[in-house]
């Protein structure tokens, strides 16, 4: 089981870390901080430069922490919250299927993050090495699921001005 969890953590974590690097550093074909801030401004975020840092850190830092199995439920929360925001701001209007720009893939990433909060990172993880592998279970998974929805709801309401959505700066 630990080998399977390691494979899942590495695939999801490193993929999300690369997405964060696109936002923060402009590598791997990313927009970098300036282009990402312009994109976030078009989504109506009140402080798009701050959102670049927050989303980039959630993706890059959360992805690396998840890959390493370091404080797994907190890494899972960062990633799950990021996915809820992405679904709400970009994919939802396109429906379910990723082929049409929908939220299929983001929902799967959200579910994997919540699932890893339930199972824990496994034996091959920093959490296991430092004795923090007890940070898992149904309560942690439920907490990550609910908290990701609450934090995303705050970000999507307080952090955005819907009247500015789609208006370039």
Beta strands, then each sheet from edge to edge (+ up, - down):
end
